[in-house]
Amino acid sequence: MPGNSNLHDSSRNKQDEFYTNLQLIEDELKHYRAHFKGKRVLCNCDDPYESNFFKFFAMSFNSLGLKSLTATCYATSPVVYTQLDLFGEGGGFGETALPAHGATPRKPPLGRGCAPRRPSAAPRKVPYKIVINEVSDVNGDGRVDLADVEWLIKNRKNVLTMLEGDGDFRSPECVALLDEADIVVTNPPFSLFREYMALMMEHEKQFLVIGNMNAVTYREIFPLIRDNKVWLGNKAGHFWFKVPEHYEEKATDFKIDENGQKWRRMGNICWFTNLDIEKRHEEMTLFRHYTPEEYRKYDNYDAIDVKKTTDIPCDYLGIMGVPITFMQYHNPSQFDLVGEFNHGQDSEFDLAVPCVNGKVGFKRIAIRRKK
């Protein structure tokens, strides 16, 4: 499927630096605005100077009524101390000396329209966090915008501080920040998605995170969705992500824009959350009718195979194997999640191989209509 090869590269090569487009964030977050009033938001996989998650919440701090915003970055991020994309200035810490612990770093001088300078040697990887408790007209220009956030970072003590560890979301100090937060919103590393979700559940956090829809079949994730502890968000599909310069070019699902920025398109991307939204309560309109000729049963399990989500019959009450994309429409009041059809042995809910007339088909989610 187009876009999935990039996900496979992420898994095999641990290429996890995929930076989320601001429009993708805005399109999703507009469905959750009521959840954020008075809340402490944490973006714990986000270099604040590069992350559009941080940019979105900084710009929306007052309109959402946030109590605080915290962002942390991982030490091995290739953009640490090399970019300042957030404020559109094209540069960052670059070759300047790194700040002492707790001090505010200074970015190097950069002429308007110039490209960021590349460090002559690899910079020390010292991760940091940014914590914002207010966004007001601190620079006195008569409006509240990202310029005020930049002023806060540059001039307010303790807004930007160095982390003692490597900034890994699993590190003790980042877990401590997690415990202080109310809602976590980020794009966690695809290769660590299982661990990331386990951490969210262990610490009983509300979250909205980007992942691949195939994760719904993971033995660690499926029970959470089946038991209505986690569900998919509003939007899903194939989306473009910025990637670092060192990522290799690809023949498909790859482009370089007019500024030389590399992009990769990822397949079957969706949002995972435990924040309630209206879409989760919308019932699918079913109009197809069951016939044995059109809906064949699996060779090794008493269930019918449904090739498209739109083909789910309205009058069949037995178990059905449906495409994974069904999950973006799943309403727990309309369907029960029974299991999956994959290898027949991956977990206790992997019911059978999806085989019809001796031919093995695509992975399926096993569902059943509620009467």
Secondary structure as GFF3:
##gff-version 3
##sequence-region A 1 371
A	DSSP	alpha_helix	4	13	.	.	.	ID=ss1
A	DSSP	beta_strand	19	20	.	.	.	ID=ss2
A	DSSP	alpha_helix	22	29	.	.	.	ID=ss3
A	DSSP	three_ten_helix	33	35	.	.	.	ID=ss4
A	DSSP	beta_strand	40	43	.	.	.	ID=ss5
A	DSSP	alpha_helix	52	59	.	.	.	ID=ss6
A	DSSP	alpha_helix	61	64	.	.	.	ID=ss7
A	DSSP	beta_strand	68	72	.	.	.	ID=ss8
A	DSSP	three_ten_helix	85	87	.	.	.	ID=ss9
A	DSSP	beta_strand	128	132	.	.	.	ID=ss10
A	DSSP	alpha_helix	146	155	.	.	.	ID=ss11
A	DSSP	beta_strand	160	162	.	.	.	ID=ss12
A	DSSP	alpha_helix	172	180	.	.	.	ID=ss13
A	DSSP	beta_strand	183	186	.	.	.	ID=ss14
A	DSSP	three_ten_helix	190	192	.	.	.	ID=ss15
A	DSSP	alpha_helix	193	202	.	.	.	ID=ss16
A	DSSP	beta_strand	206	212	.	.	.	ID=ss17
A	DSSP	three_ten_helix	213	217	.	.	.	ID=ss18
A	DSSP	alpha_helix	222	226	.	.	.	ID=ss19
A	DSSP	beta_strand	231	243	.	.	.	ID=ss20
A	DSSP	beta_strand	254	256	.	.	.	ID=ss21
A	DSSP	beta_strand	262	273	.	.	.	ID=ss22
A	DSSP	three_ten_helix	278	281	.	.	.	ID=ss23
A	DSSP	beta_strand	297	298	.	.	.	ID=ss24
A	DSSP	beta_strand	301	305	.	.	.	ID=ss25
A	DSSP	three_ten_helix	309	311	.	.	.	ID=ss26
A	DSSP	beta_strand	319	322	.	.	.	ID=ss27
A	DSSP	three_ten_helix	324	329	.	.	.	ID=ss28
A	DSSP	beta_strand	335	341	.	.	.	ID=ss29
A	DSSP	beta_strand	350	352	.	.	.	ID=ss30
A	DSSP	beta_strand	355	356	.	.	.	ID=ss31
A	DSSP	beta_strand	359	360	.	.	.	ID=ss32
A	DSSP	beta_strand	364	369	.	.	.	ID=ss33
###
